[in-house]
Amino acid sequence: MSQEAVGSAMTETPRRKERRGFASMSSDKQREIASKGGRAAHQKGTAHRWSSDEARAAGRKGGLISRGGRGRLPLPSHAEG
């Protein structure tokens, strides 16, 4: 391949990937399928049911992380001297 051909191949814009499988479905169809999976898990007895305390703790953890550290205890500062 000539140097010119290599250069033009590198400057082509990459083609956008088409959505395939689950991602190509409408959000309503995705929700319907996911709902069936949730119902099946509950019938089978393998689904997790959150207690209000568990949910509160998980929400608090996520909130602390997503705020980038606000709400956490400040690190101790060095003694001024």
N, C-alpha and C positions, 0 to 999 in steps of 0.2 A: 504494500500500500504506500502511495506517495505521501510525502510530508503534508502536502496540501489537503489530501483526503482525510488524513488523521486529524488535522486541525478543524476541518468543517464538521467531522463527526462529533468532536468534543463540544462544539458550540451549539449543537442542536438542543432545543428545549426538551426536557424529559416529558414523556407522555404521562398524563394523569392516570393513576390506577383506577380501574373501574371497581365499584363496590360489588362484592360477590357474597353469595351465601346469605347468612343472617343479616349482614349489614345492608344488603340490597333490598330487604323487605321494608314495608312501611312500618312506622312506629307502632301503629295499631296491631299489625300482624305480629310484630316482635313481642308486644305486651301480651297478646293472646297466648302465644306459645310459652312464654315465661310463666304465665299464670297457671297453665296446665301443669308445668313442672312443679310449681309450688304446691298445687293441690295434691299431686301424686306423692310428693315427699311427706305431706301431712298424713295422707292415708296410710302410707308405709310406716310412719312413725319415726322417720329420720330427720324431720324438719326441726329447726331450732326455734323455740318460742322465747322471746326476750321477756324477762321480768322488768318491771318499771325501774328497779334499781340498776339492773344491767344496762338498760337503754340510757338511763341518766348518766352513768359512768362513761359509756362509750361516746355519748354526745359531748360530754365535758372534755374528754381526751381529744376528740377531733377539733373542738373549738379552740382548745389551747394551741394545738399544732397549727391550725389554719390561720390563726392570728399572728403567727410569726413570733411567738414568745410573749406577747402582751398577756398579762394575767398570771404569769409565772413569778415565782419569787426572784427578786433581783440577786445577781451574784454579789458576794461580799466584795467591797472595795478594799484596796490596800490602805493600810494606815498611813496617814499623812505625817510627815516628820520634819 
